[in-house]
Amino acid sequence: MKVYTYESPQMGVPFRIVLYTDQAASHANQAASKAWGRIAALNAILSNYETESELSRLGYASGQGVWSKVSDEMWLLLEHAQRLSVVSKGAFDITLGPATALWRKARREKEMPSPSALESMWERTGWDHLLMRPEDRKVCLTAPGMRLDPGGIAKGYALDEGLRVLKEQGIQHALIAGGGDMAFFGGKPGGAKWQIRLAGFGEDQEDGPMIALSDGAVATSGDLFQFVEIDGVRYSHILNPQTGLGLTVRTLTTVIASKGIHADSLATTLSVLGPQDAPEWAAEHASECGIRMLWLDEDLGSQEWTYSSNDDLF
């Protein structure tokens, strides 16, 4: 089998496809093209940057009592997000769009949001303001000015869908990576597994530990590159739904799961829960996943915690 690698900007970040096939190069090219097409189609539905995306249009109707019929893709994403919000008691919250916009401005200007800006933001957020009606698959955003932010879940879902398309095209060994997440199936030809390097706090990421996996997904959430210092405090780009501000505990959370949508959303959730609450929550709600959390403690230095029902994962 020959290996083919493709790169493309998708969902605002670089994506990469690696696939193996014993057929002609045209078959590999066509399979990759269809996978890119599916990911781009999802972006047109789920993007909070595209003003005419389905997700953006939901925000425009917020606070008006409108029940909007949504696509199958949107329903699946919102259903998963809301279920996770319930079991995490709000540690995951897809309604943080106003908080995300406010925090981007704070990071850009390196100034904390004003009390009035924070108060306005709180009036427009909260996962309990997103209502879902299963009988006709309609949703309603009840607070005026609500905006959804799928940043902690959409890329994982897109990876799953990209792999599904590759399988439909007859590809038996493939990996798709994007935005710090990756999903894969079939291992490599000949029975070898995919070699995945885990991120760490060190400057040389090539020193991170390696894990070998055939099928599944890996997502890492942390502030290695996206952070800001304001008044001597380092804030992550990952928001704490309880404060509307970036996390201040430096964490780097990696989740291994069967699907990208699970790995992506759980990595965000566990980052928010932090080293104190994540272990207990994971033992109850994420028993089928492998989890590795690194954090920096002012007194103890770098700490590490791992959890998995499969000891071979780490």
Secondary structure, DSSP 8 states (H G I E B T S, - for coil): -EEEEEEEEETTEEEEEEEEESS-HHHHHHHHHHHHHHHHHHHHHH-SSSTTSHHHHHHHTTTTT--EE--HHHHHHHHHHHHHHHHTTTSS-TT-HHHHHHHHHHHHHT----HHHHHHHHTT--GGGEEEETTTTEEEE-STT-----TTTHHHHHHHHHHHHHHHTT--EEEEEETTEEEEES-SGGG--EEEE---SSS-GGGS-EEEESSEEEEEEE-SSSEEEETTEEEESSEETTTTEE--S-EEEEEEESSHHHHHHHHHHHHHHHHHHHHHHHHHH-TTSEEEEEEEETTTEEEEEEE-SSGGG-
